Amino acid sequence: MTDERAIARRLLAGARERNTTTSTGTDRPAAAQTGARTTVRRGPGRQFADHPAVVAALEKQAAIQRLIDATGLPHPLFLSPEGHNGAVIRSGGNELVNYSSYNYLALAAHPRVIRAANEAAERYGTSASATRIVTGEIPLYGVLERRLADIYRAGAALVTSSGFLTNAAVIGFLLGEGDVAVCDSLAHASLVAGTQWAGCRRVTFRHNDPESLAALLRSCRHQFDRALVIIEGHYSMDGDLGAIAEISSVARAYDCAVLVDEAHAIGVLGPTGLGSREHFALPGDLVDIWAGSLSKALGSTGGFIAGDADLVRAVKYAAPGMALYTAGPSPSNVAAVLAGLDVLADEPDRLARLWSNAGLFTDALRARGMNLADSQSTPIVPVIVPGEIRAGYAAAALLQRGYNAGAILSPVVPAGTERLRFFLTSEHTERQLLDTVDQLGDILDIVHHIPDLTIGAPETPDQLGSFPIPGR
């Protein structure tokens, strides 16, 4: 194994040649005068070559490669498991203990779930092959929607093809100009995308802080028609739980609706894994819209909402991206969720192991003095490694030792709170967890000697580029 102290020295010492050409080459596109406006003629196939997002993405990819070339560390992104994405994976011929899968209960590889998915494909085909409003309304949808409505004590539910699109589309449909989305400061990107789609005003309050929400609503609620308070049940970056009851109480006092994103809550929280409503013993109508993902603990792909029956029916008939203008989830996806819910009920030891692992892992990390931020000892565990170079190096060094955990950098999290994020599963063993803690402790002893620098800052031209942010 390459000596990691030598790697760290090379990471900081060697001057790196900076790219002095633009993304479109040394020749700038020719400008042409059109009326009062100057436009750039980019030529065939080059219309987006200088698009800021395209340029930034390509520069970030190049920066990663410079890091890999300079250190000899393994590339930590886009790993390709050779089997199912669980607690242990094989990738590139190496076996890795894996903390970058939200397959919390290993349902995605459960024989009953796989069998149900295969049987659904045999009966209904691999696709619904139409939008639901025409001939795409397969019977399995209604069965799952009734179960989800019952889980959330709601009048109805609607399943969709994408968890991200569910959040974006339902907010985009329900809010508009003259309305306001009042978001927890750590609300997921899909929720923020929905507010952009809606064209409404978006304001934020301090994370999980009902008093901050009340102060904000006191000052601005009167300026808007409808208001929707948007929070999460189980936050994917910090691993803490949403203060749903307290925040909903404030929202009701100011005549606001409430949406709770259950992406990382359903299958994880609650005595039987049925999410935030069960975990906190909440009445279903305390929340107007329960939204969630089928691709996390439930072992499939897609999304859902649950709420008032009339509201859900309207969304189903008229909201673009929910059931209108888009095909429903595949029969196999829906059947997998139904089977996964059955396994969740029939094998409660899976949930018990998941939470036992969360307690063991967080206790061991804290015993080594590691900073877990606001973690509440849930199966999402952040380990704070301040500084982009430090966090990126720690993730790559951990991967080299056989452990896969993603580095999360600013602006996804505030600068100075960069971290490694560990998703735990029911299938991680005690030995794997404790060995991970030991290895991480050794790596952080090295990392703490690396200056807390920001990657790519103008005043530090010798630094290497940033790692991109892993997905939620």
C-alpha positions as CSV (number, residue, x, y, z in Angstrom):
1,M,0.0,0.0,0.0
2,T,1.3,3.5,-0.9
3,D,2.5,5.3,2.2
4,E,-0.3,7.8,3.0
5,R,1.9,10.3,4.6
6,A,4.0,10.5,1.4
7,I,0.8,10.9,-0.5
8,A,-0.3,13.8,1.7
9,R,3.1,15.5,1.2
10,R,2.8,15.2,-2.5
11,L,-0.7,16.5,-2.5
12,L,0.4,19.7,-0.9
13,A,3.9,20.2,-2.2
14,G,4.0,19.8,-6.0
15,A,3.1,22.8,-8.1
16,R,0.4,22.0,-10.6
17,E,0.3,23.4,-14.0
18,R,-2.9,25.5,-14.3
19,N,-4.9,25.5,-17.5
20,T,-4.6,28.9,-19.0
21,T,-6.8,28.3,-22.0
22,T,-10.5,28.8,-22.0
23,S,-13.0,25.9,-22.3
24,T,-13.6,26.8,-26.0
25,G,-9.8,26.7,-26.8
26,T,-7.4,29.6,-27.2
27,D,-9.6,31.2,-29.8
28,R,-12.6,33.0,-28.5
29,P,-15.9,32.6,-30.4
30,A,-16.5,35.4,-32.9
31,A,-18.9,38.0,-31.8
32,A,-21.6,39.3,-34.1
33,Q,-23.7,42.4,-33.7
34,T,-27.4,41.8,-34.0
35,G,-29.4,45.0,-33.5
36,A,-28.6,46.4,-30.1
37,R,-27.4,43.1,-28.7
38,T,-24.0,41.4,-29.1
39,T,-24.3,37.7,-29.6
40,V,-21.6,35.1,-29.8
41,R,-21.4,32.8,-32.8
42,R,-20.3,29.4,-31.5
43,G,-20.5,27.2,-34.5
44,P,-22.0,23.7,-35.1
45,G,-21.8,21.5,-32.1
46,R,-20.4,24.2,-29.8
47,Q,-23.6,25.9,-28.6
48,F,-23.1,24.8,-25.1
49,A,-19.3,24.4,-24.9
50,D,-19.0,27.7,-22.9
51,H,-22.1,27.2,-20.9
52,P,-21.1,27.9,-17.2
53,A,-22.5,24.7,-15.9
54,V,-20.8,22.6,-18.6
55,V,-17.5,24.4,-18.1
56,A,-17.7,23.9,-14.3
57,A,-18.5,20.2,-14.6
58,L,-15.7,19.5,-17.0
59,E,-13.2,21.5,-14.8
60,K,-14.3,19.5,-11.8
61,Q,-13.8,16.2,-13.6
62,A,-10.3,17.4,-14.6
63,A,-9.5,18.4,-11.1
64,I,-10.4,15.0,-9.8
65,Q,-8.1,13.3,-12.3
66,R,-5.3,15.7,-11.2
67,L,-5.8,14.5,-7.6
68,I,-5.8,10.9,-8.7
69,D,-2.7,11.4,-10.8
70,A,-0.8,13.3,-8.1
71,T,-1.5,11.0,-5.2
72,G,-2.0,7.5,-6.7
73,L,-5.1,7.2,-4.6
74,P,-8.1,5.3,-6.2
75,H,-10.8,7.2,-8.0
76,P,-13.7,7.5,-5.4
77,L,-16.6,8.3,-7.8
78,F,-18.8,6.3,-10.1
79,L,-17.8,3.0,-8.7
80,S,-19.4,0.1,-10.5
81,P,-20.4,-2.7,-8.2
82,E,-20.2,-6.1,-9.8
83,G,-23.3,-7.3,-7.9
84,H,-26.0,-5.8,-5.8
85,N,-25.2,-2.5,-4.0
86,G,-25.2,-3.6,-0.4
87,A,-23.0,-3.6,2.7
88,V,-20.1,-5.2,0.8
89,I,-19.5,-4.7,-2.9
90,R,-16.9,-5.8,-5.5
91,S,-15.6,-3.1,-7.8
92,G,-12.6,-3.2,-10.1
93,G,-11.7,-6.6,-8.7
94,N,-11.6,-5.3,-5.1
95,E,-13.9,-6.1,-2.2
96,L,-15.1,-3.0,-0.4
97,V,-17.1,-2.4,2.8
98,N,-19.7,0.0,1.4
99,Y,-21.2,3.0,3.1
100,S,-22.5,4.7,0.0
101,S,-25.7,2.7,-0.5
102,Y,-29.1,3.6,0.9
103,N,-30.2,0.0,0.7
104,Y,-30.7,0.2,4.4
105,L,-32.5,-3.1,4.9
106,A,-30.9,-5.0,2.0
107,L,-34.4,-5.3,0.4
108,A,-33.1,-4.6,-3.1
109,A,-31.4,-8.1,-3.0
110,H,-34.0,-10.0,-1.0
111,P,-35.2,-13.2,-2.8
112,R,-38.9,-12.3,-2.2
113,V,-38.5,-8.9,-3.6
114,I,-36.6,-10.1,-6.7
115,R,-39.2,-12.8,-7.2
116,A,-42.1,-10.4,-7.0
117,A,-40.3,-8.0,-9.5
118,N,-39.8,-10.9,-11.9
119,E,-43.3,-12.1,-11.7
120,A,-44.7,-8.6,-12.3
121,A,-42.5,-8.3,-15.4
122,E,-43.8,-11.6,-16.7
123,R,-47.4,-10.6,-16.2
124,Y,-47.4,-6.9,-17.1
125,G,-44.2,-6.5,-19.1
126,T,-41.2,-4.4,-18.3
127,S,-43.0,-1.1,-18.7
128,A,-46.4,0.4,-18.2
129,S,-45.9,1.7,-21.8
130,A,-48.3,4.6,-21.5
131,T,-49.2,7.4,-19.2
132,R,-51.6,6.4,-16.5
133,I,-54.5,8.6,-17.8
134,V,-54.7,6.5,-21.0
135,T,-53.8,2.8,-20.8
136,G,-51.0,2.8,-18.2
137,E,-53.0,2.3,-15.0
138,I,-51.8,-1.2,-14.0
139,P,-53.6,-2.7,-11.0
140,L,-50.5,-2.9,-8.9
141,Y,-50.4,0.9,-8.6
142,G,-53.7,1.0,-6.7
143,V,-52.6,-1.7,-4.3
144,L,-49.4,0.1,-3.4
145,E,-51.2,3.5,-3.2
146,R,-53.7,2.1,-0.7
147,R,-50.9,0.7,1.5
148,L,-49.0,4.0,1.4
149,A,-52.2,6.0,2.2
150,D,-52.8,3.7,5.2
151,I,-49.2,4.1,6.4
152,Y,-49.6,7.8,6.5
153,R,-53.2,7.8,7.7
154,A,-54.0,9.8,4.5
155,G,-57.0,9.9,2.2
156,A,-55.1,8.7,-0.8
157,A,-51.6,8.3,-2.3
158,L,-50.0,8.4,-5.7
159,V,-46.9,6.6,-6.9
160,T,-44.6,8.0,-9.5
161,S,-41.5,7.1,-11.6
162,S,-39.0,9.4,-9.7
163,G,-38.5,10.6,-6.2
164,F,-36.7,13.7,-7.3
165,L,-39.4,14.5,-9.9
166,T,-42.2,13.9,-7.3
167,N,-40.9,16.7,-5.0
168,A,-40.2,19.1,-7.9
169,A,-43.5,18.4,-9.7
170,V,-45.9,18.5,-6.8
171,I,-44.5,21.9,-5.6
172,G,-44.4,23.2,-9.1
173,F,-48.1,22.3,-9.5
174,L,-49.4,23.6,-6.2
175,L,-47.5,26.9,-5.9
176,G,-47.2,29.8,-8.3
177,E,-46.6,33.5,-8.5
178,G,-47.8,35.3,-5.4
179,D,-47.2,32.2,-3.2
180,V,-44.2,31.3,-1.0
181,A,-42.3,28.2,-0.2
182,V,-40.8,28.3,3.3
183,C,-38.0,25.8,3.3
184,D,-35.8,24.4,6.0
185,S,-32.3,25.6,5.2
186,L,-31.2,21.9,4.6
187,A,-34.1,21.1,2.3
188,H,-33.0,18.7,-0.5
189,A,-32.2,20.0,-4.0
190,S,-35.4,18.3,-5.4
191,L,-37.5,20.5,-3.1
192,V,-35.6,23.6,-4.1
193,A,-36.1,22.6,-7.8
194,G,-39.8,22.5,-7.2
195,T,-39.9,26.1,-6.0
196,Q,-38.0,27.1,-9.1
197,W,-40.4,25.3,-11.3
198,A,-43.3,26.9,-9.5
199,G,-42.0,30.5,-9.9
200,C,-43.0,31.3,-6.4
201,R,-40.9,33.1,-3.8
202,R,-38.6,30.9,-1.7
203,V,-37.4,31.8,1.8
204,T,-35.5,29.7,4.3
205,F,-35.5,29.3,8.1
206,R,-32.8,27.9,10.3
207,H,-32.5,24.2,10.2
208,N,-35.1,22.4,12.4
209,D,-35.8,25.6,14.3
210,P,-39.5,26.4,15.0
211,E,-38.7,29.8,16.5
212,S,-36.8,30.8,13.4
213,L,-39.8,29.7,11.3
214,A,-42.2,31.7,13.5
215,A,-40.1,34.8,13.2
216,L,-39.9,34.5,9.5
217,L,-43.7,34.0,9.1
218,R,-44.4,36.9,11.4
219,S,-42.5,39.1,9.1
220,C,-43.6,38.0,5.7
221,R,-46.6,35.6,5.7
222,H,-49.0,38.5,5.0
223,Q,-47.2,39.3,1.7
224,F,-48.3,36.0,0.0
225,D,-51.4,34.1,-0.9
226,R,-50.6,30.4,-0.2
227,A,-47.6,29.3,1.8
228,L,-46.0,25.8,2.0
229,V,-43.6,24.9,4.8
230,I,-41.1,22.3,3.5
231,I,-39.1,20.0,5.8
232,E,-37.7,16.5,5.9
233,G,-38.4,13.6,8.2
234,H,-34.8,12.3,8.2
235,Y,-32.2,14.7,6.9
236,S,-29.8,13.0,4.4
237,M,-26.7,15.1,5.2
238,D,-26.7,15.3,9.0
239,G,-28.7,12.2,10.0
240,D,-31.0,14.2,12.3
241,L,-34.8,14.0,12.5
242,G,-37.2,16.7,11.5
243,A,-39.1,18.5,14.3
244,I,-42.3,17.8,12.4
245,A,-44.8,18.3,15.2
246,E,-43.3,21.6,16.4
247,I,-42.8,23.0,12.9
248,S,-46.3,22.0,11.8
249,S,-47.8,23.7,14.8
250,V,-46.1,27.0,13.9
251,A,-47.1,26.5,10.2
252,R,-50.8,26.0,11.2
253,A,-50.7,29.1,13.4
254,Y,-49.8,31.2,10.3
255,D,-52.2,29.4,7.9
256,C,-49.5,27.5,6.0
257,A,-49.6,24.0,4.5
258,V,-46.8,21.5,5.3
259,L,-44.9,19.1,3.1
260,V,-42.6,16.5,4.7
261,D,-40.1,14.6,2.5
262,E,-39.8,11.0,3.7
263,A,-37.1,9.8,1.3
264,H,-34.8,8.6,4.1
265,A,-37.5,8.0,6.7
266,I,-39.8,5.4,5.3
267,G,-38.4,1.9,6.0
268,V,-36.0,3.4,8.6
269,L,-38.0,5.3,11.2
270,G,-40.7,4.1,13.5
271,P,-41.2,0.9,15.5
272,T,-42.0,-1.1,12.4
273,G,-40.2,1.1,9.9
274,L,-43.2,3.0,8.5
275,G,-41.7,6.4,8.6
276,S,-41.9,9.7,10.5
277,R,-45.6,9.6,11.2
278,E,-45.2,6.2,13.0
279,H,-42.0,7.2,14.7
280,F,-43.5,10.3,16.3
281,A,-47.0,8.9,16.6
282,L,-48.4,11.8,14.6
283,P,-51.9,12.2,13.2
284,G,-51.8,11.9,9.4
285,D,-53.5,15.2,8.8
286,L,-50.9,17.1,10.7
287,V,-49.1,17.2,7.4
288,D,-50.7,18.2,4.1
289,I,-48.4,16.3,1.8
290,W,-46.2,13.3,2.7
291,A,-43.7,12.9,-0.1
292,G,-41.1,10.2,-0.4
293,S,-38.9,7.9,-2.4
294,L,-39.2,4.2,-3.2
295,S,-35.4,3.9,-4.1
296,K,-34.0,4.1,-0.5
297,A,-35.0,1.6,2.2
298,L,-37.9,0.2,0.1
299,G,-35.5,-1.3,-2.4
300,S,-36.9,-0.1,-5.7
301,T,-37.2,3.1,-7.8
302,G,-39.8,5.9,-7.9
303,G,-41.6,8.3,-5.6
304,F,-44.9,8.9,-3.9
305,I,-47.1,11.5,-2.2
306,A,-49.9,10.9,0.3
307,G,-52.5,13.3,1.6
308,D,-56.0,14.5,1.2
309,A,-57.9,12.4,-1.3
310,D,-59.2,15.3,-3.4
311,L,-55.8,16.9,-3.5
312,V,-54.1,13.6,-4.6
313,R,-56.8,13.1,-7.2
314,A,-56.2,16.6,-8.6
315,V,-52.5,16.0,-8.7
316,K,-53.0,12.7,-10.5
317,Y,-55.2,14.2,-13.2
318,A,-53.5,17.5,-13.8
319,A,-49.9,17.8,-12.4
320,P,-47.3,17.5,-15.2
321,G,-44.6,15.0,-14.3
322,M,-46.6,13.1,-11.7
323,A,-49.0,11.0,-13.7
324,L,-49.6,13.4,-16.6
325,Y,-47.2,13.5,-19.5
326,T,-45.1,10.7,-18.0
327,A,-45.3,6.9,-17.8
328,G,-45.9,5.4,-14.4
329,P,-43.2,3.3,-12.6
330,S,-42.5,-0.1,-14.1
331,P,-44.6,-3.0,-12.9
332,S,-41.4,-4.6,-11.5
333,N,-40.6,-1.5,-9.4
334,V,-44.1,-1.4,-7.8
335,A,-44.2,-5.1,-7.1
336,A,-40.8,-4.9,-5.5
337,V,-42.0,-2.2,-3.1
338,L,-45.1,-4.3,-2.2
339,A,-42.9,-7.3,-1.5
340,G,-40.4,-5.1,0.4
341,L,-43.2,-3.8,2.7
342,D,-44.2,-7.5,3.4
343,V,-40.6,-8.4,4.3
344,L,-40.4,-5.3,6.5
345,A,-43.4,-6.6,8.4
346,D,-42.3,-10.3,8.5
347,E,-38.7,-9.8,9.3
348,P,-38.5,-7.1,12.0
349,D,-35.0,-8.2,12.9
350,R,-33.7,-6.3,9.9
351,L,-34.8,-3.0,11.4
352,A,-33.5,-4.0,14.8
353,R,-30.1,-4.8,13.3
354,L,-30.0,-1.5,11.4
355,W,-30.5,0.6,14.5
356,S,-28.2,-1.6,16.6
357,N,-25.5,-0.9,14.0
358,A,-26.2,2.8,14.1
359,G,-25.8,2.9,17.8
360,L,-22.6,0.8,17.8
361,F,-21.0,2.9,15.0
362,T,-21.8,6.3,16.4
363,D,-20.7,5.3,19.9
364,A,-17.4,4.0,18.6
365,L,-16.8,7.2,16.4
366,R,-17.5,9.5,19.4
367,A,-15.2,7.4,21.6
368,R,-12.4,8.2,19.2
369,G,-13.3,11.9,19.5
370,M,-14.7,12.4,16.0
371,N,-17.2,15.2,15.3
372,L,-20.6,13.9,14.2
373,A,-22.2,17.3,14.0
374,D,-26.0,17.0,14.9
375,S,-26.2,13.3,14.3
376,Q,-28.9,11.6,16.4
377,S,-27.3,8.2,16.1
378,T,-29.5,7.3,13.1
379,P,-28.3,5.1,10.1
380,I,-27.0,8.3,8.4
381,V,-23.7,9.2,10.0
382,P,-21.7,12.4,9.1
383,V,-18.1,12.6,10.2
384,I,-17.0,16.2,9.9
385,V,-13.6,16.7,8.1
386,P,-13.3,20.5,7.7
387,G,-11.7,21.6,4.4
388,E,-12.2,20.3,0.9
389,I,-8.7,18.9,0.5
390,R,-9.0,17.2,3.8
391,A,-12.4,15.6,3.2
392,G,-11.5,14.6,-0.4
393,Y,-8.2,13.1,0.7
394,A,-9.9,11.2,3.6
395,A,-12.5,9.6,1.3
396,A,-9.9,8.5,-1.2
397,A,-7.5,7.2,1.4
398,L,-10.4,5.3,3.1
399,L,-11.3,3.8,-0.3
400,Q,-7.7,2.7,-0.8
401,R,-8.0,0.7,2.5
402,G,-11.1,-1.0,1.3
403,Y,-13.9,1.2,2.7
404,N,-16.3,3.3,0.5
405,A,-17.8,6.5,2.0
406,G,-18.6,9.7,0.1
407,A,-17.1,13.1,0.7
408,I,-19.6,15.9,0.9
409,L,-18.3,19.3,0.2
410,S,-19.5,22.9,0.2
411,P,-21.8,24.4,-1.0
412,V,-23.9,21.3,-0.4
413,V,-22.9,21.7,3.2
414,P,-21.6,25.0,4.7
415,A,-17.9,25.6,4.3
416,G,-16.0,24.3,7.3
417,T,-18.5,21.4,7.8
418,E,-17.2,19.2,4.9
419,R,-17.7,15.6,5.8
420,L,-17.6,11.9,5.1
421,R,-21.1,10.5,5.0
422,F,-21.8,6.9,6.1
423,F,-25.0,5.1,5.2
424,L,-25.4,2.1,7.5
425,T,-27.4,-1.1,6.6
426,S,-28.8,-4.0,8.5
427,E,-26.1,-6.2,6.9
428,H,-23.0,-4.5,8.1
429,T,-21.2,-6.6,10.7
430,E,-19.9,-5.5,14.1
431,R,-16.3,-6.3,12.9
432,Q,-16.8,-4.2,9.7
433,L,-18.0,-1.2,11.7
434,L,-15.3,-1.3,14.3
435,D,-12.6,-1.8,11.8
436,T,-13.9,1.1,9.8
437,V,-13.7,3.3,12.9
438,D,-10.1,2.2,13.5
439,Q,-9.0,2.9,9.9
440,L,-10.8,6.2,9.8
441,G,-9.1,7.2,13.0
442,D,-5.7,6.5,11.5
443,I,-6.5,8.5,8.4
444,L,-7.8,11.5,10.3
445,D,-4.5,11.5,12.3
446,I,-2.8,12.2,8.9
447,V,-5.6,14.5,7.6
448,H,-5.3,16.8,10.7
449,H,-1.8,17.7,9.6
450,I,-3.0,18.9,6.1
451,P,-3.7,22.7,6.1
452,D,-7.4,23.5,6.0
453,L,-7.3,25.0,2.5
454,T,-10.1,25.6,-0.1
455,I,-9.5,23.7,-3.3
456,G,-8.9,25.8,-6.3
457,A,-9.0,29.2,-4.6
458,P,-7.1,32.0,-6.5
459,E,-4.7,32.5,-3.7
460,T,-3.6,28.9,-3.7
461,P,-2.6,28.1,-7.3
462,D,-0.8,24.9,-6.4
463,Q,-3.9,23.2,-4.9
464,L,-5.7,20.4,-6.7
465,G,-9.3,20.6,-7.9
466,S,-12.4,19.7,-6.0
467,F,-14.2,16.4,-5.8
468,P,-17.8,16.7,-7.1
469,I,-20.7,16.1,-4.7
470,P,-22.1,12.6,-4.5
471,G,-25.8,12.4,-5.1
472,R,-28.4,12.2,-2.3
